[in-house]
Amino acid sequence: MSQKKRNDRKMKWLRLAVGAALLTGGSSVALPGMASAAEATIQGGEGDFYSSVGEKFSIAHEGWDEKWYSVFGDDASTGNTITVTNFTAPGYDLRIAGGYGAGGKVSGNKIITTNSTLRGILSGGYNSADGEVSGNVVTLGEGTKVADGASLQVFGGYSYTESQENVKNNTVNILTSIQLDALKGGENKIYNAGKNGNTLNVAAKNVSTNYFDGFENINFFLPSDIASGDTMLSINNGGQATSLDGVKVGVAMQAGAALNKNDSVKLIVNDNGLSNAPKALTEIAKENITMAAPSGLITDKEYTFSLSSTDNALVATVDNIAEKAASDEGGSSSEGGSASISGAEDTAISAETIKNSQRLKSLVETQAAVVTVLNSGADMLTSAGVTQATAAATAADSRGQFAPFAAMGGSNLRAKSGSHVDTKGYGIDIGFAREIKKGQNTYLIAPVVEYGRGSYDSYQDNGIKADGKSSFWGVGVLGRQTNAKGVYYEASLRAGRTKSDYKGYLVDRQAEYDSESNYLAGHLGWGMIKKVNAKNTLDTYVKFFYTQQDGDKVKVKINGGAASDEISFGTVESKRLRIGARLTHKVNDSSHLYGGLAYQGELDGKARATYRGSETAAPSVQGSSVMLELGWQVKPEKSPVAIDLGVTGWAGKQRGVTGQLGFKWNF
């Protein structure tokens, strides 16, 4: 990989990290990696205010109508974090500062608010003397409101000084619609602290403030509900015009935001006038602002904006929208079929990109997991199920009765599918069995109802992981013919419906979906039961299993529903051939032990899907496996109950352990 590509990828990760920090209410946008010297939480009522934090302590300075809450340093105060959550301010103004100093440096302090009703002043850092206040962050998160009839002023930092040099490089993040009385990057005692590298990040529309000043950088992250003509920030400025002289403005899109070419958004509006507006957009986090917003499973939409202004508004207009394939290693990539569009959704992503996408392959793994659970149900029915159906029918026939039986089991299996899928599940069969004898032949017939449920985890080679649940229910019939020489033929047919869900993190976006489809399954078998000696019986067999799970077209939610996409799953067919033998040893008339060994070949097992008309990668469990089984059968004399307890170990393409418990009861 070239150095240029490495640098581009690094910048894209940084760009996405900025957006993620804003969306989650984090304050690392301005100060990545800043350590906290002290942390405190203001939560609930007044009695829940903290009293001390580490070696620092809080102060409550009471005035006529105010009270201070902060982490206080005798001189300097650095690296503190105050979180205000689920809090309702009392009936007087509050003064909350991330750090409070008295002449020393006040820096790296943070305030984060969520789900709270506030009034008064928030300041990332506060200096009661002529000292530096820098690198502090205030984040107004979701659910932050202003108390009825009150006002709230927000400062990145405040210093009791007349200097314009002391309040600098502070940040205010606004992640929710709110009406403020003042919004300033910095403030001093003469109300003219200057801009000095202070930054405002606005990630919600319909934010308004009366007084506004002190920001050199203003970045707008257009939210998912943005529409053409919406306003991000409204300013009154006490009835005065606002000058944007020296201000740098950036624009980016959040996940789920959707605008068309030539759509416009009002970034800043002041009906009293707006002057010295910038004519061109600047950069966000040192990356040209065409920030990618995930638009699909493997695509990013990159918006390019231009700036214009009127006498009272600063406007961003969509100049172009480019949709590009997102790299499986994070960020977006122009390799492998990128295309520019102009508000259209039918971008041509190359078939090769779709075929090689590990993101899409992860979604298809679910289908392989569901088939693995269905196959476990077939194994249980043709093992413990056959044994208990035979025992129940034999006992019932002697009394002319129709007897119930049941089999249940659990599994913990790993299927190699190019990557691998781990499944854990359980199932149960309930049925009624009856024998009919004609000449030298004995016929067994057993209708059954089946149910199974499981969970899975899928792992891709590039680190993508997903998980989900699957279940199935259905009805079927099991039949067997045995002749006097111990030769038997058996078959089963089952049909029902499966449900599954998927949740995965596809490098830089979350995806989830629900799926339902029908299934059809069955098996054919031939075997011979032969006595080796008085106590040992050998059962050799050949069995062929077939499972078909129908396809489904699903809607995939991206980032919790901020965007969506579709993928179509094809029919999955599993064709398994098993050759094996089981030796049963008679311990006594009511107890038998058995052990068996078998080879299994999966002849298909491919999970196929299409995305935008092209085939995705097809995970397959095709290959060879071997199984070793051990079990114990209990058939007490003159008892209506019979039990079969067994365990099976797998190695090869399929590996893991299954367990089963079969029982019958004759009334």
Secondary structure by P-SEA (a helix, b strand, c coil): ccaaaaaaaaaaaaaaaaaaaaaacccccccccccccbbbbbcccccccccccccbbbbbbbccccccccccccccccbbbbbbcccccccbbbbbbccccccccccccbbbbccbbbccbbbcbbbccbbbbcbbbbbbcccccccccbbbbbbcccccccccccccbbbbbbcccccccbbbccccccccccccbbbbbbcccbbbbcccccccbbbbbcccccccccccbbbccccbbbbcccbbbbbbcccccccccccccccbbbcccccccccbbbbcccccccccccccccbbbbbbbbbbbcccbbbbbbcbbbbbbbbcccccccccbbbbbcccccccccaaaaaacaaaaaaaaaaaaaaaaaaaaaaaaaaaaaaaaaaaaaaaaaacbbbbbbcccccccccccccbbbbbbcccccbbbbbbbcccbbbbbbbbccccccccccccccbbbbbbcccccccbbbbbbbccccccccbbbbbbcccbbbbbbcccbbbbbcccccccccccbbbbbbbccccbbbbbbbbbbbbbbbbbbbbbbcccccccbbbbbcbbbbbbbbbbbbbbbbccccbbbbcccccccccccccccccccccccccccbbbbbbbbbbbbbbcccccbbbbbbbbbbcccbbbbbbbccccccc
